[in-house]
Amino acid sequence: MANGFKSGFVAVVGRPNVGKSTLLNALLGHKVAIVSDKPQTTRNTIRGVLTLEQAQIVFLDTPGLHKPLHKLGEYMVKSAFQALEDVDLVLWLVEAGKWAPADQHILGELAVVQQPVILVANKTDQVSPSDLEVYLDQVASKREFAAVLGVSAQEGTNLPELVELIVDRLAEGPKYYPDDWISDQPERFIIAEFIREELFLRTEQEVPHSIAVDVEEIKEDAEKNLMRIRATIYVERDSQKGIVIGQGGRMLKDVGTAARMQIERLLGTRVHLELWVKVKRDWRNKPGALREFGYE
């Protein structure tokens, strides 16, 4: 490895729905985290790996910081703060032009963080340049930041500049992952997330947050040159099961088709996806169910 190679772990934090997953996907140039306009989409801390010629950045996309309403919510918030313990740098995402009570709460929580914090104001495409300048000046005064930058993850604005800011603040270190890795999450996890994302996009109110996906089997069918995947979608009530299946099975079919296309891009092969729907009552408040679905 060439002298001067830099590496480090970077936690991406912020309140729900500020665009953390969108930013991670845009920086990597690949999709590893699900995206939705509904808050609290990300439930686990997801690692994304960006390997450059002279640096490797390992991003931790954390669940949005919020006041938990159930044991799953408690797990999500705990997961987000644990991500700060062993990182080299923190990216704190806020929404350009907006400062919410949750942002003020995070400001207080970050007071004890010793690592450098870069404040990233996302969604700059939604505010005028003059309003953005005023906003950045205001937030920059709230604490000492390593840097303050406005970006648009959706449009790609200032993302190369953000990567440069990050690399500048990393120390020399090893290459933790091979060049072609974009995530250290197992395929089963990412496939489950793709299925869950399609359900998020198509359901309303409490239904999307009541959904868990368990990928039970991934099996190669060499004869037909495809991967056979079987997954079960769990909900908390019978009424939610009916919504997920849809009239005449239409919803489940649409979810399966859209998720299959994402999975095929991930795996680079044809996929046969089989989906089932089951009820596991009040699973978000049951530690055993949380462990079963990977929320340790």
GUMI-575347 format. One record per atom (N, C-alpha, C): x, y, z. Coordinates in pm, whole numbers. Each point is the difference from the previous one (the first is absolute). Layout:
<pts>
> X/Y/Z
...
</pts>
This chain:
<pts>
> 84/-120/0
> -84/120/0
> 88/125/0
> -40/99/-76
> 80/121/-11
> 7/73/132
> 115/67/24
> 14/79/121
> -103/111/2
> -47/35/119
> -95/109/12
> -144/-41/-17
> -27/-131/-11
> -139/-45/-15
> -76/29/130
> -120/56/-14
> -80/37/116
> -124/-89/9
> -48/-20/122
> -123/-75/18
> -63/38/133
> -129/-29/11
> -67/30/126
> -149/-28/-8
> -62/2/117
> -143/-26/14
> -73/130/27
> -109/23/-75
> -74/126/6
> -146/-30/29
> -50/49/113
> -141/-18/35
> -83/112/-62
> -112/-38/-60
> -94/98/-57
> -121/3/91
> -21/114/69
> -109/11/96
> -92/116/-38
> -116/2/62
> -97/106/-26
> -139/-47/37
> -92/94/7
> -138/-38/31
> -60/-77/-118
> -112/-68/21
> -62/-76/-109
> -33/88/-121
> 16/-59/-117
> -46/60/-125
> 79/123/-45
> 128/9/39
> 81/110/-52
> 82/-43/-121
> -7/-130/-36
> 67/-44/-123
> 129/-76/22
> 16/-64/117
> 125/-71/29
> 22/-115/-99
> -103/-81/-21
> 15/-114/-92
> 20/46/-143
> -70/106/-41
> 17/55/-134
> 143/49/-20
> 55/66/102
> 138/48/-8
> 97/-117/-10
> -19/-102/81
> 90/-116/-3
> -1/-65/-137
> -119/-24/-54
> -10/-62/-133
> 67/87/-107
> -19/132/10
> 58/91/-99
> 153/1/9
> 53/-1/120
> 146/1/17
> 63/-129/-52
> -69/-113/21
> 54/-128/-43
> -22/-27/-147
> -101/67/-58
> -33/-29/-139
> -73/-132/-17
> -39/-60/112
> -75/-126/0
> -102/8/112
> -104/-81/-11
> -103/1/102
> 30/-106/105
> 20/43/124
> 17/-94/110
> -100/27/112
> -62/118/-1
> -96/36/104
> -133/36/-64
> -111/-39/65
> -129/28/-60
> -38/146/23
> -80/51/-91
> -36/142/0
> -152/11/-1
> -53/87/85
> -144/23/4
> -24/140/52
> -116/58/-35
> -32/132/55
> -63/-12/138
> -13/-123/50
> -53/-21/134
> 116/-3/99
> -18/58/120
> 109/1/98
> 28/-138/55
> 120/-13/60
> 42/-124/67
> 3/-119/-94
> 45/23/-122
> 8/-109/-97
> 113/-96/35
> 117/56/33
> 116/-83/33
> -12/-50/143
> 15/-134/18
> -13/-59/134
> 134/-48/53
> 92/-33/-85
> 132/-48/42
> 106/100/-43
> 116/-10/64
> 114/78/-46
> 62/-73/-119
> -5/64/-116
> 43/-64/-124
> 137/55/-40
> 93/-90/-29
> 132/44/-43
> 7/6/-152
> 45/113/-51
> 27/15/-142
> 147/34/-18
> 64/-57/-102
> 144/16/-18
> 29/75/-129
> 72/111/12
> 43/79/-116
> 152/-10/-9
> 48/-67/-105
> 144/-17/-18
> 49/90/-113
> 95/86/33
> 61/92/-96
> 145/-43/-22
> 68/70/-89
> 139/-37/-30
> 89/10/122
> -22/104/82
> 87/23/114
> -73/-4/134
> -123/-51/1
> -74/-2/126
> -115/-100/-6
> -41/-45/118
> -121/-81/12
> -83/53/117
> -125/36/-31
> -91/53/101
> -107/-105/27
> -16/-35/127
> -105/-95/39
> -110/81/69
> -113/14/-69
> -112/79/52
> -91/-88/85
> -50/54/110
> -101/-66/81
> -127/84/-9
> -99/-50/-75
> -128/69/-13
> -87/-43/116
> -23/92/94
> -69/-37/123
> -149/26/-11
> -82/-68/85
> -142/34/7
> -17/145/44
> -106/62/-46
> -27/139/39
> -22/12/150
> 56/103/60
> -11/20/144
> -136/60/32
> -76/-69/85
> -136/42/32
> -37/-52/138
> -115/43/51
> -48/-48/129
> -68/-135/-21
> 53/-108/59
> -55/-133/-29
> -138/-21/62
> -86/-72/-73
> -135/-29/46
> -20/-148/32
> 98/-83/-33
> -10/-144/26
> 142/-55/7
> 12/-129/29
> 133/-59/17
> 83/5/-127
> -64/-12/-115
> 74/15/-125
> 57/140/-10
> -79/101/37
> 49/137/-2
> 117/20/95
> -7/-62/118
> 111/8/95
> 126/-61/-60
> -16/-112/-67
> 115/-64/-66
> 61/92/-106
> -87/66/-78
> 48/86/-108
> 83/116/54
> -50/65/105
> 72/115/57
> 131/-47/63
> -4/-114/72
> 122/-54/59
> 103/-32/-108
> -48/-57/-111
> 89/-35/-112
> 66/125/-57
> -77/107/-11
> 55/123/-57
> 111/57/87
> -21/2/132
> 103/59/87
> 120/-92/18
> -22/-132/-8
> 113/-92/6
> 93/21/-119
> -57/41/-113
> 80/21/-120
> 102/113/19
> -23/86/99
> 91/112/22
> 121/-37/84
> -3/-118/62
> 102/-32/99
> 137/-27/-60
> 4/-62/-116
> 128/-44/-55
> 28/55/-140
> -53/118/-31
> 22/57/-133
> 110/105/5
> 45/37/-116
> 104/103/-11
> -57/138/-27
> -123/2/-51
> -60/126/-44
> -152/-16/2
> -71/109/26
> -146/-2/-1
> -51/98/-105
> -90/-48/-87
> -75/88/-89
> -137/21/60
> -31/123/34
> -133/29/57
> -84/67/-109
> -104/-69/-42
> -88/53/-105
> -116/76/60
> -21/120/-52
> -119/78/31
> -65/37/-132
> -120/52/6
> -70/39/-122
> 17/149/-22
> 54/36/-116
> 29/140/-29
> -125/86/20
> 16/108/75
> -111/93/22
> -90/-35/116
> 24/-117/64
> -88/-43/110
> 84/-39/122
> -49/36/116
> 63/-43/126
> -112/-47/92
> -9/-131/20
> -109/-61/75
> 41/-24/144
> -97/-20/90
> 34/-36/138
> 90/-123/8
> -19/-95/-92
> 85/-120/-1
> 145/37/-30
> 22/101/-84
> 137/46/-28
> 64/57/126
> -81/75/75
> 52/58/125
> 36/-110/100
> -83/-106/1
> 28/-115/87
> 131/-67/-39
> 21/-20/-129
> 122/-64/-49
> 122/87/32
> -16/131/-11
> 108/93/35
> 47/-26/143
> -95/-20/91
> 36/-28/138
> 68/-135/16
> -50/-101/-71
> 58/-134/9
> 143/-3/-56
> 26/82/-101
> 133/1/-62
> 102/80/82
> -46/64/106
> 90/83/80
> 114/-82/60
> -26/-129/25
> 103/-83/63
> 86/-73/-102
> -31/14/-127
> 74/-69/-105
> 134/70/-24
> 107/-76/9
> 134/58/-14
> 46/6/-146
> -56/-85/-83
> 42/-5/-140
> -44/127/-75
> 73/35/-107
> -41/115/-81
> -141/-21/-58
> -76/106/-4
> -136/-6/-55
> -9/94/-121
> -38/-53/-114
> -28/81/-118
> -151/17/-9
> -47/124/-3
> -143/26/-14
> -34/8/-149
> -92/-84/-43
> -40/-6/-141
> -146/42/-10
> -25/112/-67
> -138/45/-23
> -47/-57/-133
> -88/-99/6
> -48/-68/-120
> -123/71/-56
> -36/-37/-121
> -119/53/-70
> 16/148/-33
> 123/40/-38
> 22/141/-35
> -75/39/-127
> -43/-98/-78
> -78/31/-121
> -138/55/35
> -39/-7/128
> -133/46/40
> 1/138/64
> 118/65/8
> 8/135/56
> 79/90/-94
> -19/130/11
> 73/94/-84
> 142/15/50
> 94/38/-88
> 139/18/42
> 17/98/116
> -78/109/-2
> 12/99/108
> -50/-56/132
> -113/-73/-4
> -52/-61/123
> 96/-106/52
> 63/-72/-92
> 95/-104/41
> 119/62/71
> 50/110/-52
> 116/66/61
> -32/44/143
> -118/58/18
> -42/44/134
> -12/-121/93
> -60/-106/-51
> -22/-120/81
> 133/-61/43
> 94/-12/-93
> 130/-60/33
> 74/83/105
> -11/132/-11
> 62/87/101
> -62/-25/138
> -131/-16/3
> -70/-21/128
> 40/-133/64
> -1/-107/-78
> 29/-131/59
> 149/-13/34
> 85/67/-74
> 144/-7/26
> 36/57/137
> -87/86/53
> 28/65/128
> -45/-84/120
> -66/-113/-27
> -60/-78/109
> 102/-84/77
> 111/-36/-64
> 109/-71/67
> 121/5/-92
> 111/-53/45
> 119/-2/-86
> -8/-120/-94
> 0/27/-129
> -6/-104/-101
> 133/-8/-74
> 33/-121/-46
> 118/-15/-84
> -20/68/-134
> -125/4/-46
> -36/67/-125
> -152/7/-7
> -49/93/-80
> -144/13/-26
> -17/9/-150
> -90/-81/-56
> -15/-6/-145
> -146/-25/-37
> -48/68/-102
> -132/-27/-55
> 10/-94/-118
> -88/-102/-4
> 1/-97/-110
> -143/-31/-42
> -13/-60/-117
> -126/-62/-40
> 31/-143/-41
> -36/-94/89
> 24/-141/-31
> -81/-43/-121
> -118/60/-16
> -88/-36/-111
> 61/41/-134
> 61/119/-4
> 54/52/-126
> 151/-18/-12
> 66/-44/107
> 144/-22/-5
> 84/124/25
> -64/108/42
> 72/127/19
> 96/-9/119
> 126/37/-26
> 105/10/102
> 40/-135/62
> -38/-111/-60
> 40/-129/57
> 151/-26/-16
> 62/34/-115
> 147/-15/-6
> 71/85/105
> -53/120/24
> 60/87/101
> -15/-62/140
> -113/-65/24
> -20/-65/129
> 99/-115/20
> 19/-81/-104
> 96/-110/8
> 139/55/29
> 36/109/-64
> 132/62/21
> 15/46/145
> -106/61/55
> 5/44/140
> 22/-118/93
> -66/-112/-31
> 13/-119/84
> 142/-56/-7
> 50/-19/-121
> 135/-58/-18
> 105/87/66
> -14/130/-11
> 97/92/61
> 12/-23/151
> -108/-46/61
> -3/-14/146
> 24/-142/48
> 31/-92/-91
> 32/-137/39
> 151/-16/17
> 39/-92/85
> 142/-31/20
> 43/-112/-94
> 129/-19/-13
> 49/-113/-79
> -47/-130/66
> -37/-95/-84
> -50/-126/54
> -12/-106/-107
> -43/-120/39
> -7/-113/-93
> -124/4/-87
> 0/-84/-101
> -120/-22/-80
> -77/-113/67
> -115/34/58
> -74/-97/80
> -76/-102/-87
> -41/41/-118
> -83/-85/-85
> 58/-5/-142
> -26/-108/-74
> 45/-8/-140
> -57/114/-84
> 66/29/-110
> -39/114/-85
> -143/-9/-50
> -50/-121/-25
> -132/-12/-63
> -114/-12/102
> 30/14/128
> -106/-6/101
> -67/137/13
> -133/1/7
> -72/124/28
> -73/-8/134
> -9/-119/57
> -63/-16/131
> 48/-130/63
> 6/-1/134
> 35/-125/68
> -125/-72/50
> -117/53/-35
> -124/-67/37
> -19/-124/-86
> -50/-110/59
> -25/-120/-80
> -111/23/-103
> 5/-77/-108
> -100/14/-106
> -141/-15/54
> -20/-92/94
> -134/-21/56
> -57/128/59
> 86/74/71
> -46/124/63
> -41/102/-105
> 84/21/-101
> -30/100/-102
> -124/-39/-80
> -16/-130/-31
> -119/-45/-71
> -125/27/83
> 6/-30/129
> -114/27/88
> -33/149/2
> 104/84/1
> -21/144/0
> -66/48/-130
> 38/-59/-112
> -62/38/-128
> -149/-35/1
> -35/-115/53
> -141/-39/8
> -75/96/93
> 63/30/114
> -64/91/96
> -18/140/-59
> 96/44/-80
> -12/131/-63
> -122/7/-91
> -21/-104/-81
> -114/1/-91
> -132/2/76
> -3/-63/116
> -120/6/84
> -16/139/61
> 110/62/40
> -5/137/52
> -61/94/-103
> 39/-16/-125
> -46/90/-104
> -149/-14/-30
> -58/-116/35
> -137/-30/-42
> -101/-3/113
> 44/12/125
> -93/-7/112
> 3/130/79
> -103/20/79
> -18/128/70
> -16/-21/150
> 5/112/73
> -23/7/144
> 93/-96/74
> -54/-87/86
> 84/-83/85
> 50/-125/-70
> -60/-37/-113
> 32/-128/-64
> 149/-15/-31
> 66/96/-66
> 141/-22/-35
> 90/-24/120
> -29/65/114
> 85/-16/118
> -27/-132/71
> -110/-68/-35
> -34/-128/61
> 55/-118/-78
> 76/28/-104
> 46/-105/-92
> 143/-44/33
> 20/-131/1
> 134/-58/4
> 10/-101/-112
> 119/-18/-55
> 20/-94/-110
> 111/-98/37
> -30/-127/-13
> 98/-106/28
> 28/-77/-129
> 122/11/-51
> 40/-75/-119
> 42/-139/45
> -83/-98/-32
> 19/-135/53
> 90/-86/-87
> 6/28/-128
> 80/-86/-88
> 49/77/-121
> 128/-18/-32
> 59/46/-126
> 68/-121/-60
> -50/-45/-112
> 49/-125/-58
> 25/16/-149
> 117/-41/-43
> 34/9/-143
> -65/-114/-78
> -65/37/-111
> -56/-99/-93
> 87/3/-125
> 106/-83/1
> 97/2/-109
> -63/-39/-133
> -96/-91/5
> -65/-48/-122
> -72/112/-74
> -64/89/78
> -75/111/-61
> 77/131/6
> 122/-4/53
> 86/118/6
> -67/116/74
> -50/-28/120
> -62/105/81
> 14/-32/148
> -33/99/84
> 0/-19/145
> -145/-8/47
> -28/-99/82
> -133/-14/59
> 4/53/143
> -86/97/27
> -2/64/131
> -139/-11/59
> -7/-46/125
> -129/-6/70
> 7/89/123
> -99/87/16
> -1/92/113
> -140/9/59
> -6/22/131
> -128/19/68
> -9/142/54
> -113/62/-29
> -29/135/50
> -87/-15/125
> 47/54/112
> -76/-8/125
> -66/134/31
> -126/-6/43
> -73/118/46
> -55/-30/140
> -59/100/63
> -45/-17/139
> -148/-33/13
> -80/28/-104
> -145/-23/11
> -54/-61/-129
> -113/-70/12
> -64/-63/-117
> -38/104/-104
> -47/118/46
> -40/104/-95
> 118/47/-84
> 119/3/62
> 121/40/-73
> 39/-106/-103
> -24/-126/33
> 28/-107/-95
> -83/18/-127
> -127/35/17
> -86/24/-115
> 47/116/-85
> 51/105/65
> 50/117/-74
> 124/-38/-81
> 90/-75/63
> 125/-37/-68
> -27/-92/-119
> -93/-91/15
> -33/-90/-111
> -75/76/-109
> -93/87/40
> -74/80/-96
> -114/-78/-65
> -86/75/-67
> -115/-62/-65
> 47/-93/-112
> -40/-126/11
> 41/-98/-100
> 150/-25/-3
> 69/36/110
> 145/-20/8
> 80/103/-76
> -66/110/-41
> 66/99/-86
> 118/70/68
> -21/41/126
> 107/71/70
> 125/-88/12
> -19/-125/43
> 114/-89/19
> 72/-26/-132
> -77/-12/-108
> 60/-21/-132
> 85/120/-41
> -53/122/21
> 73/121/-38
> 129/13/83
> -10/-30/131
> 117/5/87
> 105/-99/-48
> -44/-121/-31
> 92/-103/-45
> 71/35/-129
> -76/57/-95
> 59/38/-129
> 106/108/17
> -34/105/76
> 94/111/18
> 122/-43/80
> -21/-79/106
> 113/-47/81
> 90/-93/-81
> -61/-84/-81
> 79/-93/-82
> 94/76/-94
> -48/110/-57
> 85/78/-91
> 120/57/75
> -21/47/122
> 111/52/80
> 99/-111/35
> -54/-116/38
> 85/-112/39
> 83/-50/-119
> -61/-1/-118
> 74/-43/-119
> 116/93/-29
> -19/130/23
> 110/95/-20
> 110/-25/104
> -40/-33/122
> 96/-27/107
> 82/-125/-29
> -68/-107/-40
> 66/-129/-18
> 56/-21/-139
> -47/77/-97
> 48/-14/-138
> -47/-127/-66
> -118/-49/38
> -55/-121/-60
> -151/4/9
> -67/-87/-75
> -145/-9/7
> -42/-57/135
> -116/44/47
> -47/-39/133
> -145/-46/-6
> -30/-109/67
> -139/-40/25
> -28/28/146
> -91/94/28
> -28/43/137
> -137/-48/44
> -2/-72/110
> -125/-53/55
> -27/68/135
> -116/65/12
> -32/76/121
> -122/-60/70
> 8/-8/132
> -111/-43/84
> -26/108/104
> -122/5/53
> -36/98/102
> -56/-72/122
> 56/29/118
> -47/-61/124
> -19/107/107
> -82/-31/100
> -25/91/113
> 81/-47/121
> 78/91/58
> 69/-24/127
> -37/117/90
> -97/-23/84
> -65/109/72
> 96/79/91
> -5/133/-14
> 75/93/86
> 149/-33/6
> 58/-41/-115
> 139/-46/1
> 99/110/39
> -36/126/-24
> 94/108/30
> 27/17/149
> -86/-55/84
> 18/9/145
> 45/-131/63
> 39/-98/-83
> 40/-131/52
> 149/-23/-28
> 82/-2/106
> 144/-18/-20
> 35/-122/-83
> -73/-111/21
> 29/-121/-78
> -21/21/-149
> -108/69/-36
> -28/27/-141
> 103/99/-56
> 40/97/80
> 100/96/-47
> 131/-70/-31
> 40/-94/85
> 123/-75/-26
> -17/-86/-125
> -116/-61/-15
> -25/-86/-116
> 16/77/-131
> -41/127/1
> 6/81/-121
> 131/78/-11
> 96/-28/88
> 132/61/-15
> 21/128/75
> -95/39/87
> 15/121/79
> 51/-40/138
> 132/-22/9
> 59/-53/123
> 5/110/107
</pts>
